[in-house]
């Protein structure tokens, strides 16, 4: 039987690997990934991939179409799937090939709102696709405002959470560390590290037994200095980047997770934490509101207010029945809407529908 030739244009990212891996081992598919040479080159190891050198930054997207076309002509795909609208989506649209599937990840849509050039590019790419996959409903709404024709085939879902694997790290509600909060997002400015630590300073006067443990990549020097200056070394611990299984294990036995970035895409680390049973305290931004209803299955706080973040922590500690109710509710929500196996099967059916 002839295999379905699937050409994927996407960045060298763990997100790309999640999208590609099921099809790379599927006997019905032959997959090839094309990426620029920026990113973590080890991530796509083991996957059939080719790299295009980019010496011109963002202008490289426009100057590299011919390089991508050479690989396209050699591979002769049955389907093209481009991830990230404003870069790989643009290149894929210049192949003049159908069926073309495009996935919008987040900033490729949001950053186009107030930039005429980006807005026009994104609109044209989206309307040239045969199917568009949006990571969140808020992205679809912005895309329609930009000029995307919503009558074109489209849907909303991310690749999701590996429920089968992650469930092994989910401890019972009664056995969890009640005074531990996990911050899994890292130390970039967008993740609002300063206000998280200032919130702990405020909480310390009322709940001295509370402890925030911070995980993720990035330079944690500023965070460490702030912790020292505020004398919070007993209340905040920086762990940095760790193996994914270690992080899941820690979240799976903690009472709460703190995710208060100033902006975000579909918050996969939040979805994982919900599946693991940690009660979510999140910033008041559209992606989070798609998953969290305040005082129902989590708490929503103003990310610019350390005091409001602190009050949310205290409220959660003082209302264990709220944490108990959300423990199973959140797991069932993720299993229903964001299960990795189900969503990859959904993508498989979308691919095959075009053939």
C-alpha positions as CSV (number, residue, x, y, z in Angstrom):
1,X,0.0,0.0,0.0
2,X,1.3,3.5,-0.9
3,X,2.3,5.5,2.1
4,X,0.9,9.0,2.7
5,X,3.8,11.4,2.2
6,X,3.5,14.1,4.9
7,X,5.8,17.1,4.6
8,X,5.9,19.2,7.8
9,X,7.4,22.7,8.0
10,X,8.0,23.6,11.6
11,X,10.6,25.0,14.0
12,X,13.1,22.8,15.9
13,X,10.9,22.6,19.0
14,X,9.6,20.1,21.5
15,X,6.2,21.1,20.3
16,X,7.1,20.0,16.8
17,X,8.3,16.7,18.1
18,X,5.0,16.1,19.8
19,X,3.1,16.8,16.6
20,X,5.3,14.7,14.4
21,X,6.3,11.6,16.5
22,X,3.0,9.6,16.1
23,X,3.1,9.9,12.3
24,X,6.9,9.1,12.1
25,X,6.2,5.7,13.5
26,X,2.8,5.2,11.7
27,X,3.2,2.6,8.9
28,X,0.7,4.4,6.8
29,X,2.8,7.6,6.7
30,X,6.1,8.7,5.4
31,X,7.1,11.9,7.1
32,X,9.7,14.6,6.5
33,X,10.3,17.6,8.7
34,X,12.0,20.8,7.3
35,X,13.2,23.4,9.8
36,X,15.6,26.3,9.8
37,X,18.8,25.8,11.6
38,X,17.8,27.9,14.7
39,X,16.6,26.1,17.8
40,X,17.7,23.1,19.7
41,X,19.2,20.8,17.1
42,X,19.0,17.7,19.3
43,X,15.2,17.9,19.7
44,X,14.4,16.4,16.3
45,X,17.1,13.7,16.5
46,X,15.5,10.4,15.5
47,X,12.9,12.0,13.3
48,X,13.3,12.2,9.5
49,X,14.2,15.9,9.1
50,X,16.2,18.3,6.9
51,X,17.6,21.7,8.0
52,X,17.8,24.9,5.9
53,X,20.4,27.4,6.9
54,X,19.1,30.9,7.7
55,X,21.7,33.7,7.7
56,X,19.2,36.6,7.5
57,X,16.9,36.3,10.6
58,X,13.3,36.9,9.9
59,X,14.1,38.0,6.4
60,X,15.3,34.5,5.8
61,X,11.7,33.3,5.6
62,X,11.3,35.3,2.4
63,X,14.7,34.4,1.0
64,X,14.6,30.7,1.6
65,X,11.4,29.7,-0.3
66,X,13.5,28.3,-3.1
67,X,15.5,26.1,-0.7
68,X,12.3,24.7,0.7
69,X,10.9,24.1,-2.8
70,X,13.9,22.0,-3.7
71,X,13.2,19.7,-0.8
72,X,9.5,19.8,-1.6
73,X,10.2,18.7,-5.2
74,X,12.4,15.8,-4.1
75,X,9.9,14.6,-1.5
76,X,6.8,14.9,-3.6
77,X,4.3,15.2,-0.7
78,X,0.7,14.2,-0.6
79,X,0.0,16.7,2.2
80,X,1.8,19.8,3.6
81,X,1.4,20.8,7.3
82,X,3.0,24.1,8.3
83,X,3.3,25.1,11.9
84,X,3.5,28.7,12.9
85,X,1.6,30.9,10.4
86,X,3.9,33.9,10.0
87,X,7.0,31.9,9.1
88,X,6.6,28.3,8.0
89,X,3.0,29.0,7.0
90,X,4.2,31.7,4.7
91,X,6.8,29.5,3.1
92,X,4.3,26.6,2.6
93,X,1.8,28.9,1.0
94,X,4.4,29.8,-1.6
95,X,4.6,26.1,-2.7
96,X,1.2,26.6,-4.4
97,X,0.3,23.1,-3.2
98,X,-2.9,21.6,-1.8
99,X,-3.9,20.2,0.5
100,X,-2.2,22.7,2.8
101,X,-2.8,22.5,6.6
102,X,-1.6,25.3,8.8
103,X,-1.4,25.3,12.6
104,X,-1.5,28.6,14.6
105,X,0.5,28.4,17.8
106,X,0.0,31.7,19.5
107,X,2.3,34.7,18.9
108,X,2.1,34.2,15.2
109,X,-1.5,35.4,15.5
110,X,-1.4,37.7,18.5
111,X,1.6,39.8,17.2
112,X,-0.2,40.4,13.9
113,X,-3.0,42.4,15.5
114,X,-1.2,45.7,15.6
115,X,1.2,45.3,12.7
116,X,-0.1,46.0,9.2
117,X,2.5,43.9,7.4
118,X,2.1,40.9,9.7
119,X,-1.6,41.2,9.7
120,X,-1.8,41.1,5.9
121,X,0.7,38.2,5.7
122,X,-1.2,36.1,8.3
123,X,-4.5,36.8,6.7
124,X,-3.3,35.6,3.3
125,X,-1.7,32.5,4.7
126,X,-4.7,31.5,6.7
127,X,-7.1,32.0,3.7
128,X,-4.8,30.0,1.4
129,X,-5.0,26.9,3.7
130,X,-7.4,24.1,3.2
131,X,-7.6,23.6,6.9
132,X,-6.5,25.7,9.9
133,X,-5.8,24.3,13.3
134,X,-5.9,26.9,16.1
135,X,-4.2,26.1,19.5
136,X,-7.0,28.1,21.3
137,X,-10.4,29.7,20.7
138,X,-9.0,33.2,21.5
139,X,-6.6,32.7,18.5
140,X,-9.4,31.9,16.2
141,X,-11.3,35.0,17.3
142,X,-8.2,37.2,16.7
143,X,-7.7,35.5,13.3
144,X,-11.3,36.4,12.3
145,X,-10.7,40.0,13.4
146,X,-7.6,40.1,11.2
147,X,-9.5,38.8,8.2
148,X,-9.6,35.0,8.3
149,X,-12.6,33.6,6.6
150,X,-14.2,31.5,9.3
151,X,-16.2,29.6,6.7
152,X,-13.0,27.9,5.7
153,X,-12.3,24.5,7.3
154,X,-10.9,25.1,10.8
155,X,-10.9,23.7,14.4
156,X,-9.5,24.4,17.8
157,X,-7.2,21.9,19.6
158,X,-3.6,21.5,20.7
159,X,-1.7,18.2,20.7
160,X,-2.5,17.9,24.4
161,X,-1.4,16.0,27.4
162,X,-0.1,12.4,27.5
163,X,-2.7,11.2,29.9
164,X,-1.5,7.6,30.0
165,X,2.0,8.6,31.0
166,X,1.2,11.5,33.3
167,X,-1.4,9.6,35.3
168,X,1.4,7.5,36.9
169,X,2.6,10.7,38.7
170,X,-0.8,11.8,40.0
171,X,-1.0,11.2,43.8
172,X,-4.2,11.0,45.7
173,X,-5.7,14.3,47.0
174,X,-5.2,13.4,50.7
175,X,-1.6,12.5,50.3
176,X,-0.4,15.8,48.7
177,X,1.9,18.4,50.2
178,X,-0.6,21.0,51.3
179,X,1.8,23.9,51.7
180,X,3.7,23.5,48.4
181,X,3.1,25.6,45.3
182,X,4.9,24.8,42.1
183,X,5.8,27.4,39.5
184,X,6.8,25.4,36.4
185,X,7.1,28.1,33.7
186,X,10.8,29.3,33.9
187,X,12.5,32.6,34.4
188,X,11.9,34.7,31.3
189,X,10.3,38.2,31.9
190,X,7.0,37.1,30.4
191,X,6.5,34.5,33.2
192,X,6.2,37.3,35.8
193,X,8.8,35.9,38.2
194,X,9.2,39.1,40.1
195,X,5.5,39.3,41.1
196,X,5.5,35.7,42.1
197,X,8.3,36.3,44.6
198,X,6.7,39.5,45.8
199,X,3.5,37.6,46.4
200,X,5.3,35.1,48.6
201,X,6.7,38.0,50.6
202,X,3.1,39.2,51.2
203,X,1.9,35.7,52.0
204,X,4.8,35.0,54.5
205,X,3.3,37.3,57.1
206,X,0.1,35.2,57.1
207,X,1.3,31.7,56.2
208,X,4.9,31.3,57.1
209,X,4.7,27.5,56.3
210,X,4.0,28.1,52.6
211,X,6.7,27.3,50.1
212,X,7.1,28.2,46.4
213,X,9.3,25.9,44.3
214,X,10.3,27.4,40.9
215,X,11.2,25.2,37.9
216,X,12.0,25.9,34.2
217,X,14.7,27.3,32.0
218,X,16.2,30.7,31.7
219,X,18.5,32.9,33.8
220,X,17.4,32.8,37.4
221,X,20.0,35.3,38.7
222,X,17.5,38.2,39.2
223,X,15.1,35.8,41.0
224,X,17.8,34.6,43.3
225,X,18.9,38.1,44.2
226,X,15.4,39.1,44.9
227,X,14.8,36.1,47.1
228,X,18.0,36.9,49.1
229,X,17.1,40.6,49.4
230,X,13.6,39.8,50.7
231,X,15.0,37.1,53.1
232,X,12.8,34.5,51.5
233,X,15.3,31.6,51.2
234,X,13.0,29.5,53.5
235,X,9.9,30.2,51.4
236,X,11.2,30.1,47.8
237,X,13.4,27.4,46.3
238,X,14.8,27.6,42.7
239,X,15.2,24.2,41.0
240,X,15.6,25.4,37.4
241,X,15.3,23.1,34.4
242,X,14.9,19.4,35.3
243,X,13.9,16.3,33.4
244,X,10.2,16.3,32.5
245,X,9.4,13.2,34.6
246,X,11.0,14.8,37.7
247,X,8.8,17.9,37.2
248,X,5.6,15.8,36.8
249,X,6.4,13.8,39.9
250,X,6.8,17.0,42.0
251,X,3.6,18.6,40.6
252,X,1.8,15.3,41.1
253,X,2.2,15.5,44.9
254,X,1.9,19.2,45.4
255,X,-1.3,21.1,46.3
256,X,-1.1,24.0,43.9
257,X,0.5,25.3,40.7
258,X,1.1,28.9,39.9
259,X,1.1,30.1,36.3
260,X,0.7,33.9,36.0
261,X,2.5,35.0,32.8
262,X,1.7,38.3,31.2
263,X,0.8,36.6,28.0
264,X,0.7,33.0,26.8
265,X,-0.2,30.5,24.1
266,X,-2.2,27.4,24.9
267,X,-0.6,26.8,28.4
268,X,0.4,23.1,28.1
269,X,2.3,23.1,31.4
270,X,-1.0,24.3,33.0
271,X,-3.0,21.5,31.3
272,X,-0.4,19.0,32.5
273,X,-0.6,20.4,36.1
274,X,-4.4,20.1,36.0
275,X,-4.2,16.5,34.9
276,X,-1.7,15.9,37.7
277,X,-4.1,17.2,40.3
278,X,-2.5,20.5,41.3
279,X,-5.0,23.3,41.9
280,X,-4.3,26.1,39.4
281,X,-3.8,29.8,40.2
282,X,-3.5,31.6,36.9
283,X,-3.2,35.1,35.3
284,X,-6.3,36.8,33.9
285,X,-5.5,36.3,30.2
286,X,-7.7,34.8,27.4
287,X,-5.8,31.4,27.1
288,X,-6.3,30.7,30.8
289,X,-9.9,31.6,30.8
290,X,-10.6,28.9,28.2
291,X,-9.6,26.4,30.9
292,X,-10.2,28.0,34.3
293,X,-13.4,29.4,35.8
294,X,-12.6,31.5,38.8
295,X,-13.5,29.8,42.1
296,X,-14.9,26.8,40.2
297,X,-11.8,24.8,39.1
298,X,-9.1,27.3,39.9
299,X,-8.4,30.9,40.8
300,X,-7.7,33.8,38.4
301,X,-5.6,36.7,39.6
302,X,-4.3,40.0,38.1
303,X,-0.8,39.2,37.0
304,X,0.3,42.8,37.7
305,X,-0.7,42.6,41.3
306,X,1.5,40.6,43.7
307,X,-1.1,41.3,46.4
308,X,-3.9,39.7,44.4
309,X,-1.7,36.7,43.6
310,X,-1.0,36.4,47.3
311,X,-4.6,36.6,48.2
312,X,-5.4,33.8,45.8
313,X,-2.8,31.6,47.4
314,X,-4.3,32.3,50.9
315,X,-7.8,31.7,49.6
316,X,-6.8,28.4,48.2
317,X,-5.2,27.3,51.4
318,X,-8.2,28.3,53.4
319,X,-10.7,26.6,51.1
320,X,-9.5,22.9,50.8
321,X,-13.0,21.9,49.7
322,X,-12.5,23.9,46.5
323,X,-9.2,22.1,45.9
324,X,-10.9,18.8,46.5
325,X,-13.8,19.5,44.1
326,X,-11.4,20.6,41.3
327,X,-9.1,17.6,41.8
328,X,-11.2,15.2,39.7
329,X,-13.1,17.9,37.7
330,X,-9.9,19.1,36.1
331,X,-8.6,15.7,35.3
332,X,-11.8,14.8,33.5
333,X,-11.7,18.1,31.6
334,X,-8.2,17.4,30.3
335,X,-9.0,13.8,29.5
336,X,-12.1,15.0,27.5
337,X,-10.6,18.0,25.7
338,X,-6.8,17.6,25.7
339,X,-5.8,14.0,25.6
340,X,-2.7,13.5,23.4
341,X,-3.7,10.2,21.9
342,X,-7.2,11.3,21.1
343,X,-6.0,14.6,19.5
344,X,-3.3,12.9,17.4
345,X,-6.0,10.4,16.2
346,X,-8.1,13.4,15.3
347,X,-5.2,14.9,13.3
348,X,-4.7,11.6,11.6
349,X,-8.3,11.6,10.5
350,X,-8.0,15.2,9.2
351,X,-4.9,14.2,7.1
352,X,-6.7,11.2,5.6
353,X,-9.9,13.2,4.9
354,X,-8.0,15.2,2.3
355,X,-7.0,12.1,0.4
